[in-house]
Amino acid sequence: MQSRKVPQPGWNLEYTMWMFTRLSGLALPVLGLIGITAALVMGARTQMDLGTLMRWTFFPNVSHVTSSNIPDYVPWGGAFWQIMQIMIAFFGFTHGFNGLRVVAEDYTNPGFWQVFWRGIIFLVWLFSLLAVIFVIINS
């Protein structure tokens, strides 16, 4: 196994995903802080315990609030939370599946198997992301 070189700047897959991984690694904690701050501004400081707040921040779903004895959960089911959840899912899935792609390419020789695993990983990423977006929009 060889160590990977830092990709050269340009519009190629390696450099784009290398840069995306660094930016998504920064985006995920920022999205978490935005979610916690928004929840606290919307009244979570008086309506939720810490566990419920963390669950809501990273997995906002109206059923979490309904089962938490929060009296008025109408503002918690808005488009803001759906967008936040889709962004967290997109950055998280893409960051993780890109890491899986890098590991798969490290252990396969260039050629058919590398292209095969890259395609399989892409299809699983696409299916997972579409399934999560479907669940978020329809919940």
N, C-alpha and C positions, 0 to 999 in steps of 0.2 A: 504494500500500500504506500502510495506517495502522498506527501503533504500537498495540499492544494495551494496554488498561487493566487494572489489577489488579482481579480480580473482587471483588465485594462479598461479605462473609461471608453464609452461608446454606446451605441444602441444595439447591444446584443443581449441574449437571455442571461448569460452569466453575470454581467455587470448590473443589469437591471434588477435581477433577483438578489444580488449581493447588497445593492443599495436599499432595496425594499425591505430586506430582513433587518437591516440596521434601523430603518425608519419605523417599521412596524413594532420593533422591540421598544422603541421610545413611545409609540402611539398607544400601546395597550395600557401602560400605567397612567398616561394622561387621560385616556377615556375613562378609566376607573375613577380617577380623581374628579373628573367632570360629573360622572354619575353620582358619586357620593355627595358632592357639593350640591348638585341639583336636587337630590333626594332630601338633603337637609333643608334647603331653601323651601321646598314644597311641603315641609311640615314633618319630615321623618324624625326630627329630633324630639318631638313630643309624642309621636305615634308608633315608633318602632324601637325594638331593642337592637343591639349591635349585630346580632346574627341575622335578623330579618333585613336590616339595612344592607349588609354585605351581600346577602342572597339577592336582594332586589337590584342592587347596583350592577351585578354581573349577569344576572338572569332575570331581567324585568318581565314579569308576567302577572297579569291581573289576579290569577288564582293565588299567587303568593300573598298578595295583599288581602284578598278575601279570606284566606285561612289564617290571617294574622290578627284578627280582631281590630282592624283599623276601620273606624266608623265610615269615612267617606273615601271611597277608592276611585271615584270618577276621574280626578286629574292624573291618577297613576297609570291609566291605560291609554295615554295619548300617543300621538305620532312621534314625539320627542324620544320616548322610551323605545319605540320600535326602531327608530333610526340608530339610536345608541346600541341596541342589541345587535342589529345587522352589522354595524361597523365593528363591534368587538368580535363578532363571529367571523367576519371577513378577514380582519387582520390576524386573528388567532389561527384560523384554518390555513390561511395562506402562509403565514410564518411557519407553522408546524409542518405542512406538507412540503414546503421548500426545503426545510431541514431534512425531511425524509428523502427527497430527491437527491440532495447532496450526498447523503449517506449511501443511497443506492448506487450513485455514480462512482463513489469511492471504491465500492466492492465489485463493480462490473467492468469488463473491458469495453473500450469504445467499439461500437458496432451494433448488431441487432439487439442484444440483450439490454444495452443501455437505452436504446430508443424504445424498446418494449416496456421497460419499467418506468421510463419517463411518461409514456402514454398511459399506462395503468394508473400511476399516481395522479396524473392530471384528471383522468375520468373519475376517480374516487373523490378527488378534491371538488370537482364540479358537481357531482351528485350530492355530496355532503353539504356544500354551500347552498345548492338549490333546495334541498330538504329543510335546512335550517331556516332559510328565508320563507319558505312556505309555512312552516310551523309558526314563525314569528308573526307573519301577517294574518294568519287565520286563528290565532289564539286570542 
